[in-house]
Amino acid sequence: VDDYPAWPADEQAGYGNVLFRDVLVRFDPRERRIVLALRQGETVSEIASEEGLRGHSAISKRVSAIKRRMRRILGMGPESAEEPRRKRDRTVDRMD
């Protein structure tokens, strides 16, 4: 009996916390504070005021950058759930 886990076998206990910690290590201290504040339910405006900023624009841009970086770290594909932006093809088809 002592050899069996005390949680359901289908649940990977603690995996989410370990993954979060491993991803968080890749960010600088300021980005970590932002991620932790968002995880605790603070708004971008509240985080901006804690950082001594008047507006939320700088924090919003930083949050967007953090999201892109986190997707890249986790290998979650394109930057957004929508169709990725495509650069316009500047080649011209010529009819010879």
C-alpha positions in Angstrom: 0.0 0.0 0.0 2.9 2.4 0.8 4.2 2.1 -2.8 1.1 3.5 -4.5 0.6 7.2 -5.1 -2.1 9.1 -3.2 -3.5 10.7 -6.3 -5.3 9.3 -9.4 -3.0 7.5 -11.8 -4.2 9.4 -14.8 -3.2 12.8 -13.3 0.4 13.8 -13.5 0.7 15.4 -10.1 2.8 18.5 -10.1 3.7 18.4 -13.8 2.0 21.7 -14.5 3.9 23.4 -11.6 7.2 22.0 -12.8 6.6 23.0 -16.4 5.6 26.5 -15.2 8.7 26.8 -13.1 10.9 25.6 -16.0 9.4 28.1 -18.4 9.5 31.0 -15.9 13.3 30.5 -15.5 13.8 31.6 -19.1 12.5 35.1 -18.4 14.2 38.0 -16.8 13.1 39.2 -13.3 10.9 42.0 -14.6 9.1 39.6 -17.0 8.7 37.0 -14.2 7.0 39.7 -12.0 4.6 40.4 -14.8 3.8 36.8 -15.4 3.3 36.1 -11.7 1.1 39.2 -11.3 -1.1 38.1 -14.2 -1.4 34.6 -12.9 -2.6 36.1 -9.6 -5.3 38.0 -11.4 -3.9 41.5 -11.6 -4.8 43.6 -14.6 -2.3 45.2 -16.9 -3.2 48.6 -15.5 -2.5 47.5 -12.0 0.8 46.1 -13.0 1.7 49.3 -14.8 0.9 51.4 -11.7 3.1 49.0 -9.6 5.9 49.6 -12.0 5.4 53.3 -11.7 4.1 53.8 -15.2 1.2 56.1 -16.0 -0.3 54.1 -18.8 -0.6 50.4 -19.5 0.8 50.5 -23.1 4.3 49.4 -22.1 3.1 46.5 -20.0 0.6 45.4 -22.7 3.5 45.3 -25.3 5.6 43.4 -22.8 2.8 40.9 -22.2 2.4 40.3 -25.9 6.1 39.7 -26.2 6.0 37.3 -23.3 3.1 35.4 -24.9 5.0 35.1 -28.2 8.1 33.9 -26.4 6.2 31.4 -24.2 4.5 29.9 -27.3 7.9 29.6 -29.0 9.4 27.9 -25.8 6.5 25.5 -25.6 6.5 24.8 -29.3 2.9 25.8 -29.7 3.1 26.9 -33.4 2.2 30.3 -34.8 2.2 33.5 -32.7 -1.6 33.5 -32.5 -4.5 31.1 -32.8 -5.5 32.9 -36.0 -3.9 32.3 -39.4 -0.4 33.6 -39.2 0.3 36.9 -41.0 1.9 36.3 -44.4 4.3 38.6 -46.0 3.2 39.8 -49.4 4.9 38.1 -52.2 6.6 40.9 -54.2 7.4 38.7 -57.2 5.5 39.5 -60.3 4.3 36.8 -62.6 5.4 37.8 -66.1 3.7 36.6 -69.2 6.4 35.9 -71.8 
